[in-house]
Amino acid sequence: MSIGEMILILDFGSQTTQLIARRIREQKVYCAIHPYSTSLTAIKQMKPAGIVLSGGPCSVYDQDAPHSDPEILNLRIPILGICYGAQLMILQRGGQVEKAEKREFGKAELELLNTDGLFAGLETGDVRHQVWMSHGDRVEVVPEGFEATAVSSHSPFAALKHREEPFVAVQFHPEVAHTLIGIDVLRNFIFGFCGCKPEWTMHSFIETTVAALKEKVGSERVICALSGGVDSSVTAAIVHRAIGDQLTCIYVNNGLMRTGESEAILRFFREKSKLNVIDVEATDFFLSELDQIADPEIKRKKIGLGFIKIFEEEAGKIGNVRFLAQGTLYPDVIESVSFRGEAPIKSHHNVGGLPEVMKLDLIEPLRELFKDEVRELGLELGLPAEAIYRQPFPGPGLGIRIMGEITRDRLNILRQADVIVLDEMKKHGWYRKVWQSFAVLLPIQTVGVMGDGRTYEHVIAIRCVDSRDAMTADWSKVPYEILGIISTRIINEVRGVNRVVYDISSKPPATIEWE
């Protein structure tokens, strides 16, 4: 698909690389994250308007430190180095980076030496700007052509620029909220150095995507994996806009859905959409495939393989089907691929779970979007708010919210608890305030007392998080009164549970889902 003007981010492993992408896209400029090892040839083919070298956990002078191709610096493309990326730029141009006597982690004060380039429009003089540092190394020797544009108490080269070439570097992280001038810095790079225009909108995305889908599909038939969630609903809507009746949507009940969910999803699409939807009851098949499986990676891949098997069978019944459309998002892709080839965070069922021998060709029109962009796209396509603002629900369903083996009894316990969580969050007006709220069944039992008798029963964890795109998240500060009501109801109404706990982990280091 043609994206047009774009910023390329080369990822060196920073936990905030995705935030750089979010901040750039907020300026209505498209950007994409690729591994630091992306070849020079591939970069030239992308034709980026600018390149960002991200931060990372390594030291640039380490023997196995990740280094991008130094020839990138000869492309005459504007380049912004951030933290590790800044030090790499300096090192590859002949400068020197060493371990700092005093490390800088957290908030720091930045003194601007001039307001050219990255700092255009910002105050200088006696003004100090709050930024966020996270480094144990610093630039000691500046290569020829570079000069300092800002300093901090421990960094004599907290920001640099090249006097002739379009290279700028910052030791701080402009993408994080704690850097109060971060958006200004990124805007100055995007628009000042790179000359981009704010044209990345969902309206333009629809135009280019519909045209690309028509060209790719031609007269062939397409099936769409429809789960009822935001991602698959928007995927179905944009594919349908492109090819109309050539699309058939397939809803598969894998036995891992919440109480009443399958019935509600099918009723919604059959009554309120123009989509052709067929449904497949596959509970017994999936539960058989997952019997005695406890490893979360194997669970995800088993579920992914199961979906593909069913989709290919249904495609055979329809006839002349060549493509499978699914709602893969950018976070799915990022989390399923490691920047250095190590184990990924997790294999998403529609990324890491797909077999190489799959007969259908994939169509993934949302593959370059974050969740909030997908919601914006859905509204632009005319989907109702009730479909767009549902909380995310994972494709593997409750299968990855049951820690350990999946059984019908354990599914029943979790379903009852989950109904209570959602019911109380909606009742108290908190359902739309948080990104997700759900119950998790833990693989342990604990001692309790009920009716003066000893119990040894299951534990339910409640997970509520705040997020914008699922790449980062913080635990939601749900009022104690609501949590107390949820806990009391679960223990009183769900047989087999005697303890409820609340998850107060952020992402990172935890993930939103427990598996």
C-alpha positions in Angstrom: 0.0 0.0 0.0 1.3 3.5 -0.8 1.8 5.5 2.3 3.3 8.6 0.8 5.5 10.9 3.0 6.9 9.0 5.9 9.4 9.0 8.8 11.4 5.8 9.3 12.3 4.8 12.9 15.2 2.4 13.3 14.6 0.5 16.6 17.6 -0.3 18.8 15.5 -1.9 21.6 14.2 1.1 23.6 11.0 0.5 25.6 9.7 3.9 24.3 10.4 3.3 20.6 6.6 2.9 20.0 6.0 6.2 21.8 8.2 8.0 19.2 5.9 6.5 16.5 2.8 7.6 18.4 4.1 11.2 18.8 4.9 11.5 15.2 1.6 10.2 14.0 -0.2 12.6 16.4 1.2 15.3 14.1 -0.6 13.6 11.2 2.6 12.3 9.6 3.0 8.6 8.9 5.9 6.8 10.4 7.0 3.1 10.6 9.3 1.2 13.0 11.9 -1.2 11.5 14.8 -3.1 13.1 18.1 -1.3 13.3 19.5 -4.0 11.0 17.3 -2.9 8.1 19.5 -2.8 5.0 20.5 0.3 3.2 18.8 -1.0 0.0 15.5 -1.4 1.9 15.8 2.0 3.4 16.3 3.6 0.0 13.2 1.8 -1.3 11.1 3.3 1.5 12.2 6.8 0.5 11.8 8.2 4.0 11.6 12.0 4.5 13.6 11.5 7.6 15.1 8.9 9.9 14.9 8.5 13.7 17.5 6.4 15.5 15.8 5.2 18.7 17.2 4.7 22.2 18.3 1.3 23.4 19.6 -0.6 26.5 23.1 -1.2 25.2 26.3 0.9 25.2 27.5 1.8 21.7 31.0 0.7 22.4 30.0 -2.8 23.6 31.3 -5.7 21.4 27.9 -6.9 20.5 26.1 -3.6 20.5 23.5 -3.1 17.7 24.9 -0.9 15.0 22.9 0.2 11.9 24.7 0.5 8.5 26.9 3.6 8.8 26.2 4.4 5.2 22.8 5.6 6.3 24.6 8.8 7.3 25.6 9.3 3.7 22.1 9.4 2.3 21.7 13.1 2.8 18.4 12.4 4.7 17.6 14.3 7.9 18.4 12.1 10.9 17.5 12.5 14.5 19.4 10.4 17.1 17.7 9.9 20.4 19.8 8.7 23.4 21.5 5.5 22.2 20.8 6.7 18.6 22.5 10.0 19.3 25.6 8.3 20.7 25.7 5.9 17.7 25.5 8.8 15.2 28.4 10.5 17.0 30.5 7.3 17.2 29.9 6.4 13.5 31.0 9.9 12.5 34.3 9.6 14.4 33.4 10.9 17.8 33.9 9.3 21.2 31.4 7.9 23.7 32.4 6.7 27.2 30.8 5.6 30.4 29.7 8.7 32.3 31.0 9.4 35.8 27.5 10.5 36.8 24.6 8.8 35.1 21.4 10.6 34.3 18.1 8.8 34.9 14.8 10.6 35.3 14.0 14.3 35.2 16.8 16.8 34.3 17.1 20.4 33.4 18.2 21.4 29.9 19.9 24.7 29.1 19.6 25.7 25.4 22.6 27.2 23.8 20.7 28.4 20.8 17.2 28.2 19.4 18.0 27.1 15.9 16.8 23.8 14.3 15.3 21.5 16.9 14.8 24.2 19.5 13.2 26.8 17.2 10.5 28.7 19.0 11.7 27.8 22.5 13.0 30.1 25.2 16.7 30.3 25.9 18.8 32.4 28.3 18.2 31.7 32.0 15.2 29.4 31.2 15.7 25.7 32.0 13.5 23.1 30.3 12.5 19.9 32.0 13.5 16.8 30.0 13.7 13.0 30.7 17.1 11.3 30.7 17.9 7.6 30.8 21.6 6.9 30.1 24.8 5.8 31.7 27.1 6.9 28.9 27.8 10.3 27.4 29.5 11.9 24.4 33.1 13.0 25.3 34.6 13.9 21.9 32.5 15.5 19.2 33.3 14.7 15.6 34.2 17.3 13.1 31.2 19.4 12.0 29.1 18.9 15.1 28.4 21.4 17.8 26.5 21.4 21.1 23.1 23.0 21.1 22.1 22.2 24.7 23.7 21.1 28.0 22.6 19.5 31.2 24.3 19.3 34.6 26.0 16.0 33.6 25.9 16.2 29.8 28.1 18.8 28.1 26.6 17.6 24.8 22.9 17.0 25.8 22.0 18.0 22.2 24.0 18.4 19.1 23.7 19.4 15.4 25.8 19.2 12.4 26.7 22.6 10.9 26.3 21.5 7.3 24.4 18.1 7.2 20.8 17.5 8.4 21.9 15.6 11.5 20.6 16.4 15.0 21.0 14.4 18.2 19.5 14.6 21.7 20.6 12.8 24.8 17.1 13.1 26.3 13.9 11.4 25.3 11.5 13.8 23.5 8.8 11.1 23.1 8.0 10.8 26.8 5.5 13.1 28.6 8.1 14.1 31.3 10.1 16.0 28.5 7.9 19.1 28.5 9.4 20.4 25.2 9.3 17.0 23.5 6.5 17.7 21.1 8.2 21.0 20.1 11.4 19.1 19.4 9.7 16.4 17.3 7.6 18.9 15.4 10.7 20.9 14.5 12.4 17.8 13.2 9.3 16.6 11.3 8.3 19.8 9.7 11.5 21.9 9.9 14.2 19.4 8.9 12.1 16.8 7.0 9.6 19.2 5.4 6.7 16.9 6.0 3.1 18.0 5.6 0.3 16.9 8.1 -1.6 14.8 5.7 -1.7 11.4 7.4 -5.5 11.3 8.2 -8.0 8.5 8.3 -9.8 10.0 5.3 -6.7 9.7 3.2 -6.0 6.3 4.6 -9.4 5.1 3.4 -8.9 6.5 -0.1 -5.5 4.8 -0.5 -6.5 1.5 1.2 -9.7 1.1 -0.8 -7.9 1.7 -4.1 -5.1 -0.8 -3.1 -7.6 -3.4 -2.1 -9.5 -3.2 -5.3 -6.3 -3.6 -7.3 -5.1 -6.5 -5.2 -8.3 -8.5 -5.0 -9.6 -7.9 -8.5 -12.5 -10.3 -9.1 -11.5 -12.8 -6.5 -13.5 -13.6 -3.4 -12.4 -12.8 0.2 -13.3 -14.1 3.6 -12.9 -12.0 6.7 -12.2 -13.3 10.2 -15.0 -11.5 12.2 -14.6 -11.7 16.0 -17.0 -8.8 16.8 -14.1 -6.8 18.2 -13.1 -3.3 17.0 -10.3 -4.5 14.8 -12.1 -7.2 12.8 -15.2 -5.0 12.5 -13.3 -2.1 11.0 -11.4 -4.6 8.8 -14.7 -6.0 7.5 -16.1 -2.5 6.9 -13.1 -1.2 4.9 -12.8 -4.4 2.8 -16.6 -4.3 2.2 -16.3 -0.7 1.0 -13.7 -1.8 -1.5 -15.2 -5.0 -2.9 -18.8 -5.2 -1.7 -20.4 -8.6 -2.1 -17.1 -10.3 -2.9 -16.6 -10.4 0.9 -18.0 -13.1 3.2 -17.4 -12.7 6.9 -17.0 -15.8 9.1 -17.6 -15.8 12.9 -16.1 -18.7 14.7 -17.3 -19.6 18.2 -14.1 -21.1 19.6 -15.7 -21.9 23.0 -13.5 -19.2 24.6 -15.9 -16.3 24.4 -17.6 -14.5 27.3 -21.2 -15.2 28.4 -23.7 -14.4 25.7 -21.0 -12.8 23.5 -21.5 -15.0 20.4 -25.2 -14.4 20.3 -24.8 -10.7 20.7 -22.2 -10.4 18.0 -24.2 -12.3 15.4 -27.4 -10.4 16.3 -25.5 -7.1 15.9 -24.0 -7.8 12.5 -27.1 -9.4 11.0 -29.4 -6.6 12.2 -27.2 -3.5 11.8 -24.8 -4.1 9.0 -24.8 -5.0 5.3 -22.2 -7.7 5.8 -22.8 -11.3 4.7 -22.0 -13.3 7.9 -21.8 -17.0 8.4 -21.2 -18.6 11.8 -19.3 -21.7 12.8 -19.7 -23.5 16.1 -16.3 -25.0 17.0 -16.3 -25.2 20.8 -15.6 -28.9 20.9 -12.8 -28.7 18.3 -10.9 -25.9 20.1 -11.3 -27.4 23.6 -10.0 -30.7 22.3 -7.0 -29.0 20.7 -6.2 -27.2 23.9 -6.7 -30.2 26.2 -3.9 -30.3 28.8 -2.1 -27.4 27.2 -0.7 -25.0 29.8 2.1 -23.1 27.9 0.8 -19.7 26.8 2.8 -19.7 23.5 1.5 -23.1 22.6 -2.0 -22.0 23.5 -1.8 -19.0 21.2 -0.4 -21.0 18.3 -2.9 -23.8 18.7 -5.7 -21.3 18.6 -4.3 -19.5 15.6 -3.8 -22.8 13.7 -7.4 -23.8 14.6 -8.8 -20.6 13.2 -6.9 -21.1 9.9 -8.1 -24.7 9.6 -11.7 -23.6 9.9 -11.3 -20.6 7.6 -9.8 -22.8 4.9 -12.6 -25.4 5.3 -15.3 -22.6 5.0 -13.5 -21.1 2.0 -13.7 -24.5 0.3 -17.4 -24.5 0.8 -17.9 -21.0 -0.6 -15.6 -21.7 -3.5 -13.1 -19.5 -5.5 -11.8 -17.8 -2.3 -8.3 -16.6 -2.5 -7.9 -14.1 0.4 -8.3 -14.0 4.1 -8.8 -10.6 5.7 -8.0 -10.2 9.4 -7.6 -7.3 11.9 -3.9 -7.4 12.5 -2.7 -4.1 14.1 0.7 -2.5 14.4 1.2 -3.5 18.1 0.5 -7.1 17.1 3.3 -7.0 14.6 5.7 -5.1 16.8 5.2 -7.5 19.8 5.5 -10.6 17.7 8.9 -9.6 16.2 12.1 -9.0 18.3 14.4 -6.2 17.2 17.5 -8.5 17.7 16.0 -11.9 16.9 15.5 -13.0 20.5 12.2 -14.3 21.8 9.3 -11.9 21.0 7.1 -10.6 23.7 4.4 -13.0 22.6 3.1 -14.6 19.4 -0.2 -13.0 18.5 -2.6 -15.6 17.2 -2.9 -13.8 13.9 0.8 -13.1 13.5 2.9 -15.8 15.1 0.2 -18.5 14.9 -0.2 -18.6 11.2 1.1 -21.7 9.4 3.6 -21.3 6.5 1.5 -23.7 4.4 -1.7 -21.7 4.7 -3.5 -21.8 1.4 -5.1 -18.3 1.6 -3.3 -15.1 0.9 -3.6 -12.5 3.7 -5.1 -9.1 3.6 -4.3 -7.0 6.6 -5.6 -3.4 5.9 -5.0 -2.2 9.5 -1.5 -3.6 9.9 0.0 -0.2 10.0 -2.4 1.3 12.6 -2.5 1.7 16.3 -5.8 1.0 18.2 -6.9 4.6 18.6 -6.3 5.1 14.9 -8.5 2.1 14.1 -11.3 3.6 16.2 -10.9 6.9 14.3 -11.0 4.9 11.1 -14.1 3.1 12.2 -16.0 6.3 12.9 -14.9 7.7 9.5 -16.3 4.5 7.9 -19.6 5.1 9.6 -19.6 2.3 12.2 -21.8 2.9 15.2 -20.1 4.0 18.5 -21.3 0.8 20.2 -19.0 -1.2 17.9 -16.1 1.2 18.0 -15.8 1.8 21.7 -16.0 -1.8 23.0 -13.1 -2.7 25.2 -10.5 -4.8 23.4 -11.0 -8.5 23.7 -8.1 -10.8 22.6 -8.6 -13.2 19.6 -7.6 -16.2 21.8 -10.4 -15.1 24.1 -10.6 -16.4 27.6 -8.0 -19.0 26.7 -5.2 -16.6 27.7 -7.1 -15.3 30.8 -7.0 -18.8 32.3 -3.6 -19.5 33.6 -2.7 -23.1 33.0 -4.9 -25.7 31.5 -8.3 -24.8 30.0 -11.3 -26.9 31.1 -15.0 -26.4 30.8 -15.3 -26.0 34.6 -12.5 -23.3 34.7 -14.1 -21.5 31.7 -17.4 -21.5 33.6 -15.8 -19.9 36.7 -14.0 -17.2 34.7 -17.1 -16.4 32.6 -19.2 -15.8 35.8 -16.5 -13.6 37.3 -16.0 -11.6 34.0 -19.7 -10.8 33.8 -19.6 -9.3 37.2 -16.5 -7.2 36.4 -18.0 -5.7 33.3 -21.5 -5.3 34.9 -20.1 -3.2 37.8 -17.8 -1.2 35.6 -20.7 -0.2 33.3 -23.1 0.3 36.2 -20.6 2.8 37.9 -19.7 4.6 34.6 -16.1 3.2 34.5 -16.4 1.0 31.4 -15.5 3.8 29.0 -13.0 5.4 31.4 -10.5 2.5 31.2 -8.9 0.8 28.3 -9.7 -2.7 29.5 -11.3 -4.3 32.5 -11.5 -8.1 32.9 -11.0 -11.1 35.2 -8.2 -13.6 35.2 -8.4 -17.1 36.7 -5.1 -18.0 38.4 -3.6 -21.5 38.6 -3.6 -21.6 42.4 -6.0 -22.2 45.2 -6.0 -20.6 48.6 -7.4 -21.2 52.0 -10.5 -19.3 53.0 -13.4 -19.3 55.5 -17.0 -19.5 54.4 -19.9 -20.1 56.8 -17.4 -21.0 59.6 -15.9 -23.7 57.4 -12.5 -24.0 55.8 -12.4 -23.6 52.0 -9.6 -24.2 49.5 -10.7 -22.6 46.3 -9.7 -20.5 43.3 -8.3 -17.0 43.0 -9.6 -14.4 40.6 -7.4 -11.4 39.6 -9.0 -8.2 38.3 -7.0 -6.3 35.6 -8.0 -2.7 34.7 -5.6 -0.6 32.7 -5.4 2.9 31.1 -3.8 3.1 27.7 -4.0 4.8 24.3 -2.8 2.1 22.0 -1.9 -0.9 24.1 1.9 -0.4 23.6 2.2 1.1 27.0 -0.4 1.0 29.9 -0.8 1.8 33.5 -3.1 0.2 36.1 -6.3 2.0 36.5 -7.1 3.8 39.8 -10.6 2.3 40.1 -12.3 3.5 43.3 -12.0 1.1 46.2 -15.7 1.1 46.6 -16.2 -0.4 43.1 -13.4 -2.9 43.6 -15.0 -3.9 46.9 -18.4 -4.5 45.2 -16.8 -6.6 42.5 -14.9 -8.7 45.0 -17.9 -9.3 47.2 -20.1 -10.3 44.3 -17.5 -12.7 42.8 -16.9 -14.4 46.1 -20.6 -14.6 46.9 -21.9 -15.5 43.4 -19.2 -17.6 41.8 -18.9 -21.0 43.3 -15.3 -22.2 43.6 -13.7 -18.7 44.3 -12.7 -17.5 47.8 -10.2 -14.7 47.0 -10.0 -11.7 44.6 -6.9 -9.7 44.0 -6.2 -6.5 41.9 -3.3 -6.3 39.4 -1.3 -3.0 39.9 1.4 -3.7 37.2 2.1 -1.3 34.4 3.2 -2.2 30.8 6.1 -2.4 30.6 7.3 -4.5 32.5 4.1 -6.5 32.5 1.8 -7.0 29.5 -1.9 -6.2 29.6 -3.1 -9.7 29.2 -1.6 -12.3 31.6 -0.6 -14.7 28.8 
